[in-house]
């Protein structure tokens, strides 16, 4: 008798977005439907945005500086968790490698995650921080409020301890 054992592959498809500023549309929903989980790095605006996302997919989010007391009651300022084998920290105002928010920097020095995510700047940026041995991501802004000319999100896969298949999603701002 011959037995075959297939290796079970478990990975998570993540859609990362920020700065929706009360906006959600079909272009965003198409990418939400691709994901296993959606992560929102703050400045949600109207909670209809997160309610819609939660109806479609599991959501992890933080509140941002424009968010109401209702958003602040529903979502934390900092969200630290483990996804597969990757330690993740999401916050809205975090800064960038070499220019972190002072409160964030102190925590990064003592307890760094593998993946640090923030929003706020409306500028998409992915950068490895060799000093703290972490990957920094800011998905830019996918809402229509702000100075950005292209709406952006990030999508990627977490496979055990690996972050891979990173893609930039650009949506024309109308």
SULNORLIN-V256449 format. One record per pair of residues at least 4 apart in sequence whose C-alpha atoms are under 8 Angstrom apart, sorted by the first residue. I is the first residue (numbers start at 0). J is the second residue. D is the distance in whole Angstrom. If there is no record, write none. Layout:
<<I J D> <I J D>>
This chain:
<<9 158 7> <9 159 7> <10 83 7> <10 156 7> <10 157 6> <10 158 4> <10 159 7> <11 34 8> <11 35 6> <11 36 7> <11 83 8> <11 156 6> <11 157 5> <11 158 7> <12 33 8> <12 34 5> <12 35 5> <12 36 7> <12 154 7> <12 155 6> <12 156 5> <12 157 7> <13 34 5> <13 35 6> <13 36 5> <13 37 6> <13 38 7> <13 154 6> <13 155 5> <13 156 6> <13 157 7> <14 30 7> <14 31 7> <14 34 6> <14 36 7> <14 37 5> <14 38 6> <14 152 7> <14 153 6> <14 154 4> <14 155 7> <15 37 6> <15 38 5> <15 39 6> <15 40 8> <15 138 6> <15 152 6> <15 153 5> <15 154 6> <16 37 8> <16 38 6> <16 39 5> <16 40 6> <16 138 6> <16 139 7> <16 140 7> <16 141 7> <16 151 8> <16 152 5> <16 153 7> <17 39 5> <17 40 5> <17 41 6> <17 42 7> <17 43 7> <17 118 6> <17 119 8> <17 138 6> <17 139 6> <17 140 5> <17 141 6> <17 142 8> <17 152 8> <18 40 7> <18 41 6> <18 42 5> <18 43 6> <18 118 7> <18 119 7> <18 121 7> <18 139 7> <18 140 5> <18 141 6> <18 142 6> <19 23 7> <19 41 8> <19 42 6> <19 43 5> <19 44 7> <19 48 8> <19 140 7> <19 141 5> <19 142 4> <19 143 7> <19 144 8> <20 42 6> <20 43 5> <20 44 4> <20 45 7> <20 142 5> <20 143 7> <20 144 6> <21 43 6> <21 44 4> <21 45 5> <21 46 7> <21 47 7> <21 48 6> <21 142 7> <22 44 8> <22 45 8> <22 48 7> <22 142 5> <22 143 7> <23 27 6> <23 28 8> <23 48 6> <23 142 7> <24 28 6> <25 29 6> <26 30 7> <26 170 7> <27 31 6> <28 32 6> <28 52 8> <29 33 7> <30 34 7> <31 37 7> <31 52 7> <31 55 7> <31 56 7> <32 55 7> <32 56 7> <34 56 7> <35 56 7> <35 57 7> <36 56 6> <36 57 5> <36 58 6> <36 59 8> <37 52 8> <37 56 7> <37 57 6> <37 58 5> <37 59 6> <38 58 6> <38 59 5> <38 60 6> <39 43 8> <39 58 8> <39 59 6> <39 60 5> <39 61 7> <40 60 6> <40 61 6> <40 62 7> <40 63 8> <40 89 6> <40 90 6> <40 91 5> <40 116 7> <40 117 6> <40 118 5> <41 60 7> <41 61 5> <41 62 5> <41 63 4> <41 64 8> <41 66 8> <41 90 7> <41 91 5> <41 117 8> <41 118 6> <41 119 7> <42 62 6> <42 63 4> <42 64 6> <42 65 6> <42 66 6> <42 91 8> <42 119 7> <43 48 7> <43 49 7> <43 62 7> <43 63 7> <43 65 8> <43 66 6> <43 70 8> <44 48 8> <44 65 7> <44 66 5> <44 67 7> <46 50 6> <46 70 7> <47 51 6> <48 52 6> <49 53 6> <49 58 8> <50 54 6> <51 55 7> <52 56 6> <52 57 8> <52 58 7> <53 57 6> <53 58 6> <59 78 8> <60 74 6> <60 75 7> <60 78 7> <60 89 8> <61 74 5> <61 75 5> <61 76 5> <61 77 6> <61 78 6> <61 89 7> <61 90 6> <61 91 7> <62 66 6> <62 70 6> <62 71 6> <62 74 6> <62 75 6> <62 76 6> <62 90 8> <62 91 7> <63 76 7> <63 91 5> <63 92 7> <63 119 7> <64 91 8> <66 70 6> <66 71 7> <67 71 6> <68 72 6> <69 73 6> <70 74 6> <71 75 6> <71 76 8> <76 90 6> <76 91 7> <77 88 7> <77 89 6> <77 90 5> <77 91 8> <78 87 8> <78 88 6> <78 89 5> <78 90 7> <79 86 7> <79 87 6> <79 88 4> <79 89 6> <80 86 6> <80 87 5> <80 88 7> <81 85 6> <81 86 5> <81 87 6> <82 86 7> <82 87 7> <82 157 7> <83 157 7> <83 158 7> <83 159 5> <83 160 7> <84 159 5> <84 160 5> <85 112 8> <85 113 6> <85 114 7> <85 157 8> <85 159 7> <85 160 5> <85 161 7> <86 112 5> <86 113 5> <86 114 6> <87 112 5> <87 113 6> <87 114 5> <87 115 6> <87 116 8> <88 112 6> <88 114 6> <88 115 5> <88 116 6> <89 115 6> <89 116 5> <89 117 6> <90 116 6> <90 117 5> <90 118 7> <91 116 8> <91 117 5> <91 118 5> <91 119 6> <92 100 7> <92 117 6> <92 118 6> <92 119 6> <93 99 6> <93 100 5> <93 103 6> <93 116 8> <93 117 6> <93 118 8> <94 98 6> <94 99 4> <94 100 5> <94 117 7> <95 99 5> <95 135 7> <96 126 8> <96 128 6> <96 135 7> <99 103 6> <99 104 6> <100 104 6> <101 105 6> <102 106 7> <103 107 6> <104 108 6> <105 109 7> <106 110 6> <106 111 7> <107 111 4> <107 112 7> <107 131 7> <108 131 7> <111 131 7> <111 132 8> <111 133 7> <112 133 6> <113 132 7> <113 133 5> <113 134 6> <114 133 6> <114 134 5> <114 135 6> <114 136 8> <115 133 7> <115 134 6> <115 135 5> <115 136 6> <116 135 6> <116 136 5> <116 137 6> <117 136 7> <117 137 5> <117 138 8> <118 137 5> <118 138 7> <118 139 6> <118 140 8> <119 139 8> <120 139 7> <121 138 8> <121 139 4> <121 140 5> <121 145 7> <121 146 8> <121 147 6> <122 137 7> <122 138 7> <122 139 4> <122 140 7> <122 147 7> <123 136 8> <123 137 5> <123 138 5> <123 139 4> <123 140 7> <123 151 7> <123 152 8> <124 135 8> <124 136 6> <124 137 5> <124 138 7> <124 139 7> <125 134 7> <125 135 6> <125 136 5> <125 137 6> <125 138 8> <126 134 6> <126 135 5> <126 136 7> <127 132 7> <127 133 6> <127 134 4> <127 135 6> <128 132 6> <128 133 5> <128 134 6> <128 135 7> <129 133 7> <138 151 6> <138 152 5> <138 153 6> <139 150 7> <139 151 6> <139 152 7> <140 147 7> <140 150 6> <140 151 6> <140 152 7> <141 150 4> <141 151 5> <141 152 6> <141 170 8> <142 150 7> <143 150 7> <143 172 7> <148 171 8> <148 172 6> <149 169 6> <149 170 6> <149 171 5> <149 172 5> <150 169 6> <150 170 5> <150 171 6> <150 172 6> <151 167 7> <151 168 5> <151 169 5> <151 170 6> <152 167 6> <152 168 5> <152 169 7> <153 165 7> <153 166 6> <153 167 5> <153 168 6> <154 164 8> <154 165 6> <154 166 5> <154 167 7> <154 168 7> <155 162 7> <155 163 6> <155 164 5> <155 165 4> <155 166 6> <156 162 6> <156 163 5> <156 164 6> <156 165 7> <157 161 6> <157 162 5> <157 163 6> <158 162 7> <158 163 8>>
